[in-house]
Amino acid sequence: MRFLDDSRSLRRALGCLLVGAALASSAGVSRAEEPSATMRELADASDFRVRVTAALVLGHTRPDGAREALEAALGDGHPAVRVAVARALGALGDPAALGALQRRLGQDSSASVTAQLRVAIAELRRAADSDSHGDDARHLPPGVRYVVELGSMRNHSSVGGARGEELAQILSTAARARAQAMRGSTFVDGDESLREQAAARHIPVITLDGNVTQVSEARVGGGTQVQVHVEFAVRRGQTLKGTVSGAATTFGPGPEITDEGRRRLEEDAVQAAVQSALRGAEDGLLVAAR
């Protein structure tokens, strides 16, 4: 972990965080005013970004029929939509969706979708366990030393447009899966009850703001090589405590590469770069929590 003691760097970094947070907060606004319209957007909208937003809105608002509509969308042709659908099903907290999620887990070839499916399945299993004990609330484990939450997830690489937005979502999914596996911590994921428990027990909350900083492609040895760099700003409240970064390279053989092949190489590289950045980060985050 790099700690920042340059005040100008700190001000610049915090400025980027605030701008990213503002963009992230505006990205989830649905144009649909009625649940039925949102479900139609999820099923029929030609723009995958509209379908992504519709899925997330259904997961947040939880209208009647949301689970069935989301389960049907697990087979959407775009991986970003499937990621959003799996996340929304986890947010619904209905264990009845476990079967559909588990079936999709055995079919999906996308690494980011698979990661989010696993996250959603874990969330719903916790919900089912809570229901069996007559307790709907999550509780911080007795030995937890800090809690982790995700802040803004951005793409500042040369890849722009819809694909750039998709890379930011892949970054978020990979970071969420890794944060949930960290030793000695609990992942908050917007759960206010966990935040309140952390405050009552004076347990620090660490926020990770992620950024895809570089995506490059080159022809190497008769194939295509994709390299990705990611960086996470580590903060406690609005105080920037340091940064962690990681990089990964993927390779696809053959004289030519399709758009789908390029997408998979980029996706796998983002996943691996996040693992590189956050592998063994627990000790560093514990230092940042002090």
Secondary structure, DSSP 8 states (H G I E B T S, - for coil): -B----HHHHHHHHHHHHHHHHHHHHHT--S-SSHHHHHHHHHH-SSHHHHHHHHHHHHHH--TTHHHHHHHGGG-SSHHHHHHHHHHHHHHT-GGGHHHHHHHHTT---HHHHHHHHHHHHHHHHHHHHHHTT--S----TT--EEEEEEEEEE-SS--HHHHHHHHHHHHHHHHHHHHT-TTEEE-TT-HHHHHHHHHTT--EEEEEEEEEEEEEEEETTEEEEEEEEEEEEEETTEEEEEEEEEEEEEEESS---HHHHHHHHHHHHHHHHHHHHTT-HHHHHHHH-
